[in-house]
Amino acid sequence: MADPGKDRQTLVEQTAGAFRPRDPHGRILAHPAWHDLDDAGRVEAFTVTERLRAMEAALDPEGLSTTARAVLARIRGAGPRE
């Protein structure tokens, strides 16, 4: 039987990552793993995401996270449109 704690950890890590699927119109969707988490798992994923984005921004010369860079790229029209 699968370890539920490990499955939850995997879902949290997937949700906290930068990848977000898009619909056919280019709209950003929630990561599929988000829907498989319970409320406590979603809070944990949010907390992990906040920490990751803060670390990314601290390492970036302009102080931007990957999310901030992706948003700016889309605003400027230079972002990928999948």
N, C-alpha and C positions, 0 to 999 in steps of 0.2 A: 504494500500500500504506500502511496506517495506521502511524504512528510508535509502536512498542511502548512507548517511554519516556513518551510523552504519554498513552497508554492507561493505563499503570500509575499515572501521576500523577493522572489522573481517578479511578481506582479508590481510590487512597489518600485523596483529598479526599472522595469520597463516603462512605467508611468512617469517616473522622474526623469527619464532620458529626454533628449531634445527632439526625437522623431515624433512627428504628428502626421497621421494620414490626412489626405485631402479628398474631397468629393470630386465628381467630374467637373464641377464649376470652379475648382481651386480653393474652396472654403476649407479652412482647417477644422479638423474633427478631433474629438477627444481620443486619446489612445485607447484601443480596445481593452487593454488590461484594466483601465479605470473602472469599467463596468463590472469587472469580476471581483473587485475589492468591496469589502463591507465598509461601513462608515469609519471605523477605526483605521482601516487600511488606507482609506483616502486621506485621512488627516495625516497619517504617517508619510504617505507619498508627497503630500503638499509640503510637509516639513523638510523632507529630504530634498525636494526640488528647490526650495528656498535656499538651503545650504549650498547645493551644487551651483546655483546661479550666482550666489555671492562669491564662491571660490573662483568661478570662471571670470567674473568681473574683476576680482583682485589680481588675476594673472594677465588680464588684457591691458595693453598699453593705454587704451582709451577708457578703461573702466567699464566695458560693456560685456554683458553675458551673451551666450550664443542666442538666446531668445531675443535680446535687444538687437543684435546684429541681423537676425532673420527678419524682424519687424521693420527695421530701417531699410533693409534691402528690398522688401516688398513695397514699402512706401515710395522708394526711389525707382521702382520698376526694374530693379536688377536681380530680384530674387528668382529662384527656380519656380516654375509653374508646372507642377506635376499633375 
